[in-house]
Amino acid sequence: MSEDALELQMLIQAAQRGDEHAFETLLSRFESPIFRCVYAILGNRTDAEDVTQEVFIKLWRTLPHYRFQSAFLTYLTKIAHNTAMDFLRANKRRREMTTSLYITEDNGEQTPLPIADPDRQSDPVQGYLDAEKSAMLHDALLQLPPDARELITLRAVCGHSYREIAAILSLTEGTVKSRLHRAKKILIKILEHGNFFE
């Protein structure tokens, strides 16, 4: 086990025993990636901030039951994903959600959410990314059906592996791969239609 992994395990174990300082350290370490994923699903900064706060309240309550059977970030992202989807269902916005893959800064300026490269391997979506084209890619993602956008978000925005996405969505790894493949094909068609490659 690496030094970082050991440090994380000790923090989690301390938080499981009720150590609030350890929990605050976990929050400061994971709040940003969790907010980014929640924001990509909800598309509204205020909602994403509220839901992210709820995610960490749920984490505090459920942390004693975490048994290190999956990576901590996978466990936390599953809580975040379920909380965000519950929020959408409660607000009857699941089908018509207008996800924004831009973060609106305090000064009103919009910047694209950063795209993760989870395994640094050749990937059709990752291959298209560069500084000039990332905004166009974000716009194309908004045109995907919600389920496809959800998969692309977990893979490209949140940076999860196929195995992690399978755990988060309670699917088999093979199902994740096939659905993600279909989602990427739809995305590529959208990009081609928009003259993305000219």
N, CA, C and O of each residue as an XYZ file, in Angstrom:
792
protein
N       0.848     -1.193      0.000
C       0.000      0.000      0.000
C       0.883      1.242      0.000
O       1.827      1.340      0.785
N       0.574      2.190     -0.883
C       1.368      3.413     -0.970
C       1.174      4.271      0.277
O       0.234      4.073      1.047
N       2.078      5.223      0.459
C       1.999      6.121      1.617
C       0.707      6.939      1.582
O       0.069      7.143      2.615
N       0.321      7.413      0.374
C      -0.918      8.191      0.231
C      -2.145      7.344      0.573
O      -3.062      7.807      1.252
N      -2.150      6.097      0.094
C      -3.279      5.201      0.359
C      -3.374      4.885      1.849
O      -4.469      4.810      2.407
N      -2.225      4.702      2.485
C      -2.206      4.424      3.921
C      -2.706      5.624      4.717
O      -3.457      5.480      5.682
N      -2.274      6.816      4.293
C      -2.720      8.049      4.958
C      -4.242      8.202      4.824
O      -4.924      8.556      5.786
N      -4.768      7.930      3.613
C      -6.207      8.023      3.385
C      -6.958      7.014      4.255
O      -7.975      7.344      4.865
N      -6.451      5.793      4.306
C      -7.099      4.766      5.125
C      -7.143      5.189      6.590
O      -8.160      5.005      7.259
N      -6.049      5.752      7.089
C      -6.004      6.193      8.490
C      -6.991      7.333      8.738
O      -7.636      7.391      9.785
N      -7.104      8.247      7.755
C      -8.072      9.354      7.869
C      -9.496      8.816      7.933
O     -10.296      9.238      8.768
N      -9.802      7.877      7.036
C     -11.148      7.296      6.996
C     -11.452      6.589      8.312
O     -12.529      6.758      8.884
N     -10.494      5.799      8.785
C     -10.717      5.068     10.031
C     -10.930      6.018     11.209
O     -11.759      5.763     12.083
N     -10.170      7.119     11.221
C     -10.345      8.115     12.286
C     -11.739      8.749     12.191
O     -12.419      8.930     13.201
N     -12.151      9.081     10.966
C     -13.480      9.671     10.763
C     -14.574      8.681     11.142
O     -15.615      9.078     11.667
N     -14.348      7.393     10.881
C     -15.325      6.374     11.252
C     -15.518      6.301     12.767
O     -16.586      5.936     13.260
N     -14.451      6.662     13.494
C     -14.534      6.667     14.964
C     -15.121      7.976     15.495
O     -15.219      8.169     16.707
N     -15.516      8.889     14.570
C     -16.147     10.138     14.990
C     -15.216     11.327     15.068
O     -15.600     12.373     15.591
N     -13.992     11.195     14.556
C     -13.024     12.293     14.567
C     -13.444     13.346     13.532
O     -13.298     13.134     12.328
N     -13.958     14.468     14.008
C     -14.467     15.504     13.102
C     -13.352     16.164     12.297
O     -13.561     16.545     11.146
N     -12.171     16.301     12.893
C     -11.046     16.898     12.165
C     -10.659     16.013     10.964
O     -10.396     16.515      9.872
N     -10.629     14.702     11.187
C     -10.322     13.770     10.092
C     -11.376     13.871      9.003
O     -11.050     13.855      7.816
N     -12.645     13.975      9.403
C     -13.722     14.094      8.420
C     -13.596     15.394      7.626
O     -13.800     15.398      6.412
N     -13.261     16.499      8.299
C     -13.066     17.781      7.605
C     -11.925     17.692      6.607
O     -11.972     18.316      5.547
N     -10.893     16.914      6.944
C      -9.776     16.713      6.015
C     -10.244     15.940      4.787
O      -9.858     16.265      3.664
N     -11.077     14.916      4.996
C     -11.654     14.177      3.863
C     -12.505     15.097      3.005
O     -12.434     15.052      1.777
N     -13.307     15.929      3.649
C     -14.173     16.853      2.928
C     -13.346     17.802      2.060
O     -13.663     18.014      0.890
N     -12.284     18.371      2.639
C     -11.471     19.323      1.870
C     -10.766     18.634      0.704
O     -10.516     19.259     -0.327
N     -10.442     17.347      0.862
C      -9.748     16.615     -0.200
C     -10.690     16.220     -1.340
O     -10.294     16.225     -2.506
N     -11.938     15.876     -1.000
C     -12.844     15.304     -2.006
C     -13.996     16.219     -2.420
O     -14.749     15.880     -3.333
N     -14.145     17.355     -1.777
C     -15.274     18.229     -2.090
C     -15.243     18.710     -3.540
O     -16.279     18.734     -4.204
N     -14.083     19.088     -4.031
C     -13.986     19.629     -5.393
C     -14.354     18.599     -6.464
O     -15.195     18.899     -7.310
N     -13.753     17.379     -6.466
C     -14.159     16.408     -7.497
C     -15.619     15.987     -7.391
O     -16.261     15.732     -8.409
N     -16.153     15.911     -6.171
C     -17.556     15.541     -6.013
C     -18.458     16.656     -6.518
O     -19.457     16.390     -7.187
N     -18.119     17.899     -6.205
C     -18.902     19.026     -6.713
C     -18.896     19.029     -8.245
O     -19.934     19.257     -8.866
N     -17.742     18.779     -8.851
C     -17.626     18.782    -10.314
C     -18.562     17.744    -10.932
O     -19.236     18.027    -11.923
N     -18.604     16.549    -10.354
C     -19.483     15.497    -10.874
C     -20.956     15.850    -10.678
O     -21.768     15.676    -11.587
N     -21.293     16.343     -9.498
C     -22.685     16.709     -9.210
C     -23.125     17.856    -10.114
O     -24.244     17.855    -10.628
N     -22.243     18.833    -10.304
C     -22.566     19.986    -11.151
C     -22.798     19.551    -12.603
O     -23.676     20.080    -13.285
N     -22.002     18.585    -13.064
C     -22.178     18.084    -14.438
C     -23.518     17.401    -14.615
O     -24.087     17.431    -15.706
N     -24.038     16.778    -13.550
C     -25.341     16.115    -13.623
C     -26.483     17.120    -13.506
O     -27.467     17.036    -14.239
N     -26.347     18.073    -12.577
C     -27.461     18.983    -12.288
C     -27.476     20.228    -13.164
O     -28.546     20.728    -13.510
N     -26.308     20.731    -13.523
C     -26.238     21.897    -14.398
C     -26.601     23.210    -13.743
O     -26.817     24.208    -14.431
N     -26.671     23.227    -12.422
C     -27.018     24.449    -11.707
C     -26.112     24.546    -10.489
O     -26.069     23.638     -9.658
N     -25.393     25.652    -10.394
C     -24.375     25.790     -9.347
C     -24.991     25.725     -7.943
O     -24.475     25.032     -7.066
N     -26.086     26.443     -7.740
C     -26.717     26.466     -6.415
C     -27.199     25.080     -6.018
O     -26.972     24.634     -4.893
N     -27.875     24.393     -6.957
C     -28.334     23.027     -6.689
C     -27.144     22.112     -6.399
O     -27.187     21.298     -5.477
N     -26.089     22.254     -7.192
C     -24.906     21.402     -7.018
C     -24.245     21.636     -5.663
O     -23.783     20.690     -5.025
N     -24.200     22.890     -5.226
C     -23.630     23.187     -3.912
C     -24.468     22.548     -2.809
O     -23.927     21.960     -1.872
N     -25.805     22.667     -2.925
C     -26.707     22.074     -1.921
C     -26.577     20.556     -1.897
O     -26.491     19.948     -0.830
N     -26.563     19.943     -3.092
C     -26.490     18.486     -3.173
C     -25.132     17.994     -2.683
O     -25.056     16.969     -2.005
N     -24.062     18.710     -3.015
C     -22.730     18.319     -2.538
C     -22.687     18.343     -1.015
O     -22.106     17.453     -0.394
N     -23.294     19.350     -0.419
C     -23.362     19.414      1.042
C     -24.137     18.208      1.589
O     -23.745     17.604      2.587
N     -25.240     17.874      0.920
C     -26.036     16.715      1.339
C     -25.234     15.421      1.214
O     -25.353     14.529      2.054
N     -24.414     15.323      0.159
C     -23.576     14.139     -0.043
C     -22.660     13.926      1.163
O     -22.511     12.804      1.648
N     -22.054     15.002      1.638
C     -21.117     14.848      2.753
C     -21.837     14.626      4.083
O     -21.270     14.024      4.995
N     -23.063     15.099      4.204
C     -23.882     14.760      5.386
C     -24.175     13.261      5.366
O     -24.071     12.584      6.389
N     -24.546     12.747      4.180
C     -24.800     11.306      4.045
C     -23.528     10.503      4.305
O     -23.572      9.442      4.927
N     -22.404     11.015      3.827
C     -21.134     10.319      4.053
C     -20.853     10.205      5.550
O     -20.459      9.140      6.027
N     -21.050     11.282      6.285
C     -20.804     11.276      7.725
C     -21.663     10.189      8.407
O     -21.209      9.502      9.321
N     -22.917     10.058      7.932
C     -23.826      9.073      8.532
C     -23.472      7.640      8.148
O     -23.604      6.723      8.960
N     -23.018      7.448      6.898
C     -22.800      6.084      6.399
C     -21.347      5.614      6.528
O     -21.064      4.427      6.361
N     -20.439      6.527      6.822
C     -19.013      6.182      6.832
C     -18.681      5.000      7.748
O     -17.825      4.191      7.391
N     -19.323      4.868      8.916
C     -19.010      3.699      9.752
C     -19.263      2.360      9.059
O     -18.706      1.339      9.463
N     -20.111      2.357      8.004
C     -20.431      1.113      7.294
C     -19.486      0.849      6.113
O     -19.562     -0.208      5.486
N     -18.600      1.803      5.809
C     -17.654      1.617      4.699
C     -16.613      0.576      5.109
O     -15.986      0.691      6.162
N     -16.439     -0.442      4.261
C     -15.561     -1.567      4.606
C     -14.355     -1.700      3.675
O     -13.729     -2.759      3.636
N     -14.019     -0.655      2.932
C     -12.822     -0.645      2.079
C     -12.885     -1.709      0.985
O     -11.846     -2.158      0.500
N     -14.096     -2.118      0.590
C     -14.222     -3.115     -0.473
C     -14.126     -2.482     -1.859
O     -13.863     -3.173     -2.843
N     -14.336     -1.191     -1.934
C     -14.127     -0.458     -3.190
C     -13.304      0.778     -2.843
O     -13.166      1.144     -1.675
N     -12.761      1.415     -3.880
C     -11.993      2.643     -3.649
C     -12.899      3.679     -2.994
O     -14.088      3.759     -3.305
N     -12.340      4.462     -2.097
C     -13.146      5.428     -1.356
C     -13.832      6.414     -2.295
O     -14.996      6.755     -2.088
N     -13.118      6.882     -3.334
C     -13.722      7.833     -4.265
C     -14.890      7.199     -5.014
O     -15.873      7.878     -5.312
N     -14.795      5.914     -5.320
C     -15.910      5.210     -5.963
C     -17.107      5.169     -5.021
O     -18.236      5.445     -5.429
N     -16.859      4.827     -3.774
C     -17.921      4.794     -2.763
C     -18.580      6.160     -2.627
O     -19.807      6.263     -2.592
N     -17.768      7.206     -2.551
C     -18.278      8.560     -2.383
C     -19.013      9.036     -3.633
O     -20.038      9.710     -3.529
N     -18.498      8.692     -4.813
C     -19.160      9.088     -6.060
C     -20.512      8.397     -6.201
O     -21.450      8.981     -6.744
N     -20.621      7.161     -5.718
C     -21.919      6.473     -5.772
C     -22.938      7.216     -4.917
O     -24.085      7.389     -5.330
N     -22.529      7.656     -3.729
C     -23.419      8.455     -2.880
C     -23.805      9.733     -3.613
O     -24.973     10.121     -3.623
N     -22.808     10.393     -4.233
C     -23.053     11.655     -4.941
C     -23.999     11.445     -6.115
O     -24.936     12.219     -6.309
N     -23.753     10.396     -6.899
C     -24.582     10.110     -8.062
C     -26.024      9.849     -7.635
O     -26.957     10.416     -8.204
N     -26.203      8.995     -6.637
C     -27.556      8.660     -6.174
C     -28.263      9.887     -5.609
O     -29.459     10.073     -5.831
N     -27.533     10.716     -4.887
C     -28.128     11.923     -4.300
C     -28.537     12.901     -5.392
O     -29.610     13.499     -5.327
N     -27.682     13.062     -6.395
C     -28.002     13.965     -7.510
C     -29.191     13.462     -8.306
O     -30.058     14.247     -8.688
N     -29.241     12.155     -8.560
C     -30.358     11.596     -9.321
C     -31.657     11.664     -8.515
O     -32.723     11.904     -9.081
N     -31.575     11.456     -7.200
C     -32.754     11.618     -6.345
C     -33.265     13.058     -6.403
O     -34.471     13.305     -6.429
N     -32.323     13.998     -6.423
C     -32.701     15.413     -6.511
C     -33.437     15.681     -7.824
O     -34.455     16.372     -7.841
N     -32.914     15.128     -8.929
C     -33.562     15.330    -10.226
C     -34.954     14.719    -10.241
O     -35.899     15.330    -10.739
N     -35.084     13.515     -9.697
C     -36.400     12.858     -9.665
C     -37.376     13.657     -8.813
O     -38.537     13.833     -9.184
N     -36.902     14.137     -7.675
C     -37.774     14.906     -6.778
C     -38.232     16.202     -7.425
O     -39.310     16.709     -7.116
N     -37.422     16.731     -8.313
C     -37.758     17.978     -8.982
C     -38.302     17.749    -10.389
O     -38.458     18.686    -11.172
N     -38.591     16.465    -10.696
C     -39.178     16.082    -11.991
C     -38.395     16.640    -13.173
O     -38.973     17.115    -14.151
N     -37.060     16.572    -13.066
C     -36.222     17.131    -14.127
C     -35.353     16.069    -14.785
O     -34.448     16.405    -15.549
N     -35.611     14.775    -14.500
C     -34.728     13.717    -15.014
C     -34.633     13.736    -16.535
O     -33.536     13.647    -17.088
N     -35.772     13.852    -17.216
C     -35.768     13.782    -18.677
C     -35.401     15.094    -19.345
O     -34.773     15.115    -20.403
N     -35.803     16.193    -18.708
C     -35.575     17.470    -19.390
C     -34.423     18.258    -18.786
O     -34.307     19.467    -18.989
N     -33.557     17.545    -18.027
C     -32.481     18.293    -17.389
C     -31.591     18.965    -18.428
O     -31.311     18.411    -19.491
N     -31.163     20.154    -18.094
C     -30.320     20.936    -19.000
C     -28.948     21.075    -18.376
O     -28.576     22.135    -17.873
N     -28.211     19.991    -18.418
C     -26.903     19.965    -17.790
C     -25.980     20.995    -18.422
O     -25.897     21.114    -19.644
N     -25.298     21.725    -17.575
C     -24.283     22.653    -18.047
C     -22.927     22.089    -17.682
O     -22.674     21.773    -16.520
N     -22.069     21.964    -18.650
C     -20.722     21.492    -18.381
C     -19.765     22.674    -18.267
O     -18.569     22.556    -18.533
N     -20.321     23.813    -17.866
C     -19.531     25.010    -17.598
C     -19.733     25.400    -16.148
O     -20.821     25.228    -15.599
N     -18.710     25.913    -15.541
C     -18.819     26.459    -14.194
C     -18.910     27.975    -14.318
O     -18.076     28.610    -14.964
N     -19.935     28.545    -13.689
C     -20.073     29.990    -13.674
C     -19.323     30.528    -12.464
O     -19.673     30.236    -11.320
N     -18.288     31.315    -12.730
C     -17.483     31.885    -11.656
C     -18.257     33.008    -10.970
O     -19.298     33.447    -11.459
N     -17.733     33.470     -9.824
C     -18.396     34.534     -9.078
C     -18.533     35.814     -9.895
O     -19.465     36.590     -9.688
N     -17.599     36.036    -10.828
C     -17.666     37.242    -11.654
C     -18.574     37.074    -12.875
O     -18.653     37.967    -13.719
N     -19.265     35.920    -12.968
C     -20.192     35.676    -14.072
C     -19.558     34.993    -15.271
O     -20.266     34.587    -16.193
N     -18.239     34.858    -15.278
C     -17.541     34.237    -16.402
C     -17.740     32.720    -16.367
O     -17.734     32.114    -15.295
N     -17.918     32.106    -17.548
C     -18.116     30.664    -17.615
C     -16.870     29.990    -18.146
O     -16.301     30.412    -19.152
N     -16.445     28.923    -17.452
C     -15.309     28.131    -17.905
C     -15.744     26.677    -17.980
O     -16.506     26.219    -17.129
N     -15.263     25.925    -19.009
C     -15.671     24.519    -19.124
C     -15.183     23.708    -17.935
O     -14.102     23.959    -17.401
N     -15.994     22.727    -17.520
C     -15.528     21.792    -16.503
C     -14.305     21.071    -17.047
O     -14.263     20.748    -18.234
N     -13.302     20.809    -16.203
C     -12.132     20.075    -16.689
C     -12.513     18.652    -17.048
O     -13.352     18.038    -16.389
N     -11.894     18.134    -18.092
C     -12.145     16.763    -18.522
C     -11.023     15.885    -17.984
O      -9.843     16.200    -18.145
N     -11.397     14.793    -17.352
C     -10.405     13.897    -16.765
C      -9.918     12.909    -17.811
O     -10.620     12.614    -18.778
N      -8.707     12.400    -17.606
C      -8.182     11.317    -18.431
C      -7.870     10.176    -17.470
O      -6.744     10.072    -16.983
N      -8.866      9.306    -17.184
C      -8.735      8.368    -16.080
C      -7.626      7.353    -16.212
O      -7.042      6.963    -15.201
N      -7.309      6.910    -17.411
C      -6.302      5.864    -17.509
C      -5.212      6.164    -18.539
O      -4.363      5.316    -18.818
N      -5.241      7.365    -19.098
C      -4.206      7.809    -20.041
C      -4.066      6.883    -21.234
O      -3.018      6.864    -21.880
N      -5.104      6.114    -21.539
C      -5.046      5.223    -22.688
C      -5.728      5.883    -23.870
O      -6.452      6.867    -23.722
N      -5.481      5.317    -25.061
C      -6.134      5.830    -26.255
C      -7.637      5.673    -26.114
O      -8.126      4.588    -25.799
N      -8.366      6.752    -26.344
C      -9.816      6.745    -26.165
C     -10.387      7.710    -27.183
O      -9.872      8.821    -27.312
N     -11.450      7.331    -27.927
C     -11.975      8.219    -28.972
C     -12.310      9.611    -28.481
O     -12.012     10.596    -29.156
N     -12.932      9.706    -27.305
C     -13.287     11.033    -26.804
C     -12.044     11.796    -26.391
O     -11.888     12.970    -26.729
N     -11.164     11.135    -25.664
C      -9.968     11.827    -25.190
C      -9.092     12.291    -26.360
O      -8.428     13.323    -26.276
N      -9.101     11.517    -27.447
C      -8.292     11.886    -28.596
C      -8.691     13.204    -29.235
O      -7.872     13.864    -29.875
N      -9.946     13.586    -29.061
C     -10.413     14.822    -29.689
C     -10.127     16.071    -28.848
O     -10.301     17.203    -29.299
N      -9.688     15.828    -27.625
C      -9.551     16.965    -26.722
C      -8.274     17.754    -26.982
O      -7.188     17.183    -27.077
N      -8.411     19.037    -27.094
C      -7.295     19.966    -27.000
C      -7.880     21.296    -26.561
O      -9.099     21.437    -26.463
N      -7.040     22.250    -26.301
C      -7.514     23.505    -25.709
C      -8.554     24.205    -26.570
O      -9.507     24.775    -26.040
N      -8.386     24.173    -27.909
C      -9.294     24.911    -28.797
C     -10.651     24.222    -28.930
O     -11.660     24.886    -29.171
N     -10.687     22.900    -28.777
C     -11.909     22.165    -29.078
C     -12.707     21.744    -27.848
O     -13.827     21.253    -27.988
N     -12.159     21.925    -26.645
C     -12.853     21.401    -25.460
C     -14.220     22.054    -25.257
O     -15.165     21.378    -24.851
N     -14.342     23.348    -25.530
C     -15.651     24.013    -25.357
C     -16.682     23.424    -26.311
O     -17.843     23.251    -25.940
N     -16.262     23.112    -27.552
C     -17.181     22.507    -28.520
C     -17.605     21.107    -28.055
O     -18.748     20.692    -28.251
N     -16.666     20.397    -27.441
C     -16.992     19.075    -26.930
C     -18.021     19.181    -25.809
O     -18.971     18.400    -25.754
N     -17.827     20.146    -24.921
C     -18.789     20.351    -23.834
C     -20.188     20.627    -24.394
O     -21.180     20.083    -23.908
N     -20.253     21.477    -25.422
C     -21.554     21.787    -26.029
C     -22.186     20.538    -26.651
O     -23.397     20.334    -26.563
N     -21.349     19.705    -27.280
C     -21.859     18.477    -27.891
C     -22.391     17.517    -26.824
O     -23.397     16.843    -27.045
N     -21.723     17.454    -25.674
C     -22.181     16.578    -24.593
C     -23.588     16.945    -24.131
O     -24.369     16.079    -23.737
N     -23.898     18.231    -24.185
C     -25.221     18.683    -23.755
C     -26.330     18.148    -24.657
O     -27.488     18.082    -24.242
N     -25.984     17.763    -25.893
C     -26.979     17.273    -26.835
C     -27.234     15.767    -26.690
O     -28.139     15.227    -27.326
N     -26.440     15.091    -25.855
C     -26.629     13.652    -25.657
C     -27.891     13.369    -24.846
O     -28.299     14.196    -24.030
N     -28.511     12.212    -25.062
C     -29.601     11.793    -24.166
C     -29.066     11.712    -22.733
O     -27.882     11.436    -22.540
N     -29.913     11.946    -21.727
C     -29.442     11.990    -20.335
C     -28.631     10.772    -19.898
O     -27.609     10.926    -19.229
N     -29.070      9.549    -20.266
C     -28.350      8.347    -19.834
C     -26.950      8.288    -20.447
O     -25.992      7.897    -19.780
N     -26.837      8.675    -21.714
C     -25.534      8.683    -22.378
C     -24.632      9.754    -21.767
O     -23.444      9.527    -21.541
N     -25.215     10.923    -21.503
C     -24.443     12.021    -20.903
C     -23.938     11.634    -19.514
O     -22.834     11.999    -19.111
N     -24.778     10.886    -18.794
C     -24.413     10.412    -17.455
C     -23.155      9.532    -17.524
O     -22.233      9.693    -16.725
N     -23.131      8.611    -18.477
C     -21.969      7.728    -18.631
C     -20.719      8.501    -19.035
O     -19.645      8.315    -18.463
N     -20.878      9.379    -20.039
C     -19.728     10.175    -20.485
C     -19.218     11.054    -19.345
O     -18.011     11.235    -19.185
N     -20.145     11.600    -18.554
C     -19.759     12.446    -17.424
C     -18.941     11.662    -16.410
O     -17.899     12.134    -15.954
N     -19.405     10.466    -16.055
C     -18.674      9.656    -15.089
C     -17.296      9.265    -15.603
O     -16.335      9.180    -14.838
N     -17.211      9.026    -16.910
C     -15.928      8.599    -17.500
C     -14.998      9.788    -17.751
O     -13.849      9.794    -17.310
N     -15.514     10.801    -18.471
C     -14.637     11.872    -18.952
C     -14.531     13.056    -18.000
O     -13.471     13.675    -17.910
N     -15.606     13.385    -17.287
C     -15.549     14.525    -16.365
C     -15.055     14.079    -14.992
O     -14.197     14.726    -14.391
N     -15.606     12.962    -14.498
C     -15.236     12.491    -13.158
C     -14.001     11.591    -13.174
O     -13.348     11.414    -12.146
N     -13.680     11.023    -14.334
C     -12.442     10.256    -14.471
C     -12.472      8.836    -13.930
O     -11.433      8.303    -13.541
N     -13.639      8.217    -13.899
C     -13.744      6.863    -13.339
C     -13.460      5.791    -14.381
O     -13.710      5.974    -15.572
N     -12.933      4.672    -13.905
C     -12.688      3.512    -14.770
C     -14.018      2.813    -15.049
O     -15.034      3.110    -14.421
N     -13.990      1.874    -16.007
C     -15.193      1.100    -16.312
C     -15.681      0.361    -15.063
O     -16.879      0.331    -14.783
N     -14.770     -0.220    -14.335
C     -15.125     -0.969    -13.128
C     -15.783     -0.062    -12.090
O     -16.769     -0.439    -11.457
N     -15.226      1.134    -11.923
C     -15.794      2.078    -10.957
C     -17.194      2.539    -11.377
O     -18.097      2.647    -10.548
N     -17.357      2.809    -12.675
C     -18.679      3.221    -13.169
C     -19.693      2.098    -12.957
O     -20.839      2.343    -12.582
N     -19.254      0.870    -13.200
C     -20.142     -0.282    -12.980
C     -20.591     -0.334    -11.522
O     -21.757     -0.609    -11.237
N     -19.668     -0.072    -10.604
C     -20.017     -0.088     -9.174
C     -20.962      1.058     -8.832
O     -21.903      0.882     -8.058
N     -20.713      2.227     -9.407
C     -21.537      3.406     -9.122
C     -22.960      3.221     -9.635
O     -23.920      3.578     -8.952
N     -23.099      2.661    -10.844
C     -24.412      2.531    -11.480
C     -25.068      1.169    -11.247
O     -26.172      0.913    -11.728
N     -24.377      0.296    -10.502
C     -24.884     -1.060    -10.245
C     -25.155     -1.807    -11.554
O     -26.208     -2.418    -11.735
N     -24.180     -1.740    -12.457
C     -24.243     -2.441    -13.735
C     -23.039     -3.373    -13.834
O     -22.103     -3.276    -13.040
N     -23.070     -4.274    -14.810
C     -21.870     -5.060    -15.063
C     -20.875     -4.205    -15.848
O     -21.252     -3.242    -16.516
N     -19.614     -4.571    -15.753
C     -18.582     -3.830    -16.481
C     -18.819     -3.916    -17.990
O     -18.602     -2.944    -18.713
N     -19.265     -5.081    -18.458
C     -19.554     -5.251    -19.883
C     -20.673     -4.338    -20.350
O     -20.603     -3.773    -21.441
N     -21.710     -4.189    -19.523
C     -22.824     -3.296    -19.864
C     -22.342     -1.861    -19.942
O     -22.718     -1.120    -20.850
N     -21.506     -1.470    -18.986
C     -20.958     -0.110    -19.005
C     -20.173      0.127    -20.283
O     -20.331      1.164    -20.927
N     -19.327     -0.829    -20.655
C     -18.503     -0.669    -21.862
C     -19.370     -0.539    -23.104
O     -19.121      0.321    -23.948
N     -20.406     -1.401    -23.224
C     -21.232     -1.358    -24.430
C     -22.051     -0.073    -24.486
O     -22.167      0.540    -25.547
N     -22.624      0.344    -23.345
C     -23.414      1.578    -23.335
C     -22.530      2.805    -23.563
O     -22.932      3.754    -24.236
N     -21.339      2.775    -23.003
C     -20.428      3.898    -23.205
C     -19.972      3.962    -24.656
O     -19.804      5.046    -25.214
N     -19.773      2.795    -25.264
C     -19.406      2.750    -26.678
C     -20.502      3.384    -27.538
O     -20.216      4.167    -28.444
N     -21.747      3.040    -27.247
C     -22.876      3.629    -27.986
C     -22.948      5.138    -27.741
O     -23.200      5.911    -28.665
N     -22.725      5.547    -26.499
C     -22.770      6.973    -26.167
C     -21.685      7.741    -26.927
O     -21.919      8.850    -27.407
N     -20.513      7.146    -27.028
C     -19.409      7.800    -27.750
C     -19.728      7.904    -29.241
O     -19.396      8.902    -29.881
N     -20.377      6.868    -29.797
C     -20.751      6.914    -31.214
C     -21.744      8.047    -31.471
O     -21.645      8.758    -32.471
N     -22.703      8.205    -30.555
C     -23.662      9.310    -30.694
C     -22.925     10.642    -30.600
O     -23.181     11.564    -31.375
N     -22.014     10.728    -29.647
C     -21.252     11.962    -29.457
C     -20.430     12.293    -30.698
O     -20.375     13.448    -31.120
N     -19.797     11.286    -31.277
C     -18.990     11.498    -32.475
C     -19.854     12.007    -33.624
O     -19.442     12.893    -34.372
N     -21.068     11.438    -33.762
C     -21.978     11.908    -34.824
C     -22.350     13.369    -34.609
O     -22.404     14.150    -35.559
N     -22.608     13.734    -33.354
C     -22.939     15.134    -33.041
C     -21.768     16.041    -33.402
O     -21.950     17.115    -33.975
N     -20.577     15.595    -33.060
C     -19.382     16.404    -33.335
C     -19.143     16.534    -34.840
O     -18.795     17.607    -35.331
N     -19.336     15.429    -35.563
C     -19.153     15.477    -37.020
C     -20.192     16.382    -37.675
O     -19.874     17.153    -38.581
N     -21.434     16.282    -37.211
C     -22.522     17.097    -37.753
C     -22.238     18.582    -37.533
O     -22.615     19.427    -38.345
N     -21.571     18.882    -36.431
C     -21.252     20.277    -36.126
C     -19.952     20.728    -36.751
O     -19.399     21.757    -36.364
N     -19.452     19.959    -37.728
C     -18.194     20.300    -38.406
C     -17.041     20.454    -37.410
O     -16.158     21.293    -37.588
N     -17.068     19.637    -36.372
C     -16.048     19.690    -35.334
C     -14.669     19.392    -35.875
O     -13.670     19.899    -35.365
N     -14.613     18.562    -36.919
C     -13.315     18.076    -37.395
C     -12.740     18.917    -38.529
O     -11.673     18.591    -39.050
N     -13.416     19.985    -38.921
C     -12.890     20.797    -40.025
C     -11.758     21.687    -39.555
O     -11.194     22.440    -40.349
